[in-house]
Amino acid sequence: MENSRLEMNRILHSGGVRFDGYHAGGCHLSAAEVISILEPMVSEVRQVRIGQVISERTYSIAPVVEGLVNTGNVSAVMRTSEGLGFQPFHVIRNEVKFKKSVRTSQGAHKWLDVSIWENTPACTAGLKAQGYQIVVTYLDDGAIPLSEIDLTIPTAMVFGNEKFGVSEAMLAAADFTAILPSPGFVQSYNISVAAAMSLFAAHDQRVKQFGRNGDLSEAELIRLRADFYMRSVNHSEDILKRHLGV
Amino acid sequence: MENSRLEMNRILHSGGVRFDGYHAGGCHLSAAEVISILEPMVSEVRQVRIGQVISERTYSIAPVVEGLVNTGNVSAVMRTSEGLGFQPFHVIRNEVKFKKSVRTSQGAHKWLDVSIWENTPACTAGLKAQGYQIVVTYLDDGAIPLSEIDLTIPTAMVFGNEKFGVSEAMLAAADFTAILPSPGFVQSYNISVAAAMSLFAAHDQRVKQFGRNGDLSEAELIRLRADFYMRSVNHSEDILKRHLGV
């Protein structure tokens, strides 16, 4: 079983900026150029698979985990997010010491645009600047049922610490606090279950509204394909640098 | 943290038969009589809480776990089921050796009608005799999207072994094999996530169709309240036996 602490360290390197071509040594390759250079090194089966995946991708739902202690929970939410086709993923650390877990993301982090934030206000400011509404799943008297919130507009869906929930700073930034159905004696779900229900609900609303989850423009599809080729091909950066002669 | 192996042993004693009054020594107390005897020993807060819970209960969705190895996964699915208000719960053992887990059901099993089956055909025959359609979540070419299956009729929702999925016997008995949305590179979800999505979908369909999840008749509400009083009051059987003079 993979060590999730290592996995988290790897995630820290992948960055969360949307790919807009390859830059090195003052030179630039467009996404289309990256595709034409790397495509011979991507098997046809893989090319088709990448095409299927990006056709169902969206940036409109941005899952956010805040202050999680258990790396296994982070990995579980990543796996759900990637599986459903949500491309961005935000991790707010808030100086939490991670507790290792044997659960892994099953490689999901490799295919997500993961952003790591040191604290909450930086993240929420970033999300708001990008036009996302912020929806926090939270058990609170003012919370409204998740099913009553419009998840077909750009929405950041926030899941808080295993024990303490989301921070005051996150609650202050939230547009909505949402509650999941829980009419039983058990009045809370664990993070991976709450995230599964919430993200499934968002996917479901989107499919019912638009007929599908994927909503990338032609230009975005090209950029994401180029990005995925870079993630697929071994030493892709070296290959592109050689091509640029830098 | 509680030992889940012990927890499973306890579950084996709770049975899965729907309560229809208390029987002992050839005598019988109706559900209404059980309520009137035990109610003085149930706090008012608890009485109200039980009333809220049973008003949102249904027998129409019957979660089934088949051949799970990890007791933590069984507990996680129980917790989700209880939280959403589904009263029956079926565990098919199929001679599996349980692997202990630190995760617990958070007491959810106490409030479910848990049936333990030694093998699959006995369980599926029992479910069919009770009028349930059998829906298996399964990644297979013939599978149809879960959202296209009517979950507003009595439905057993089956989740299979962590590694091998459901058995051949279960597939043979299934009315539908259902697929969850998974357009990403990650092509499967773990059991607790798949169950969370599937059971949430069932709850959602029921609320959209009927306005609520709960659907018990007055008689069923009385029987379930009596059953929950018995589960709430310490030594409730001794108290009822004393009352009967047996």
Interface residues (C-beta under 8 A of the other chain):
Chain A: R49 Q52 V53 S55 E56 R57 A76 R79 T80 E82 G83 L84 G85 Q106 G107 A108 K110 W111 S147 L180 P181 S182 P183 G184 F185 V186 Q187 S188 Y189 N190 S192 V193 A196 M197 F200 A201 H203 D204 V207 N213 G214
Chain B: R49 Q52 V53 S55 E56 A76 R79 T80 E82 G83 L84 G85 Q106 G107 A108 K110 W111 S147 L180 P181 S182 P183 G184 F185 V186 Q187 S188 Y189 N190 S192 V193 A196 M197 F200 A201 H203 D204 V207 N213 G214
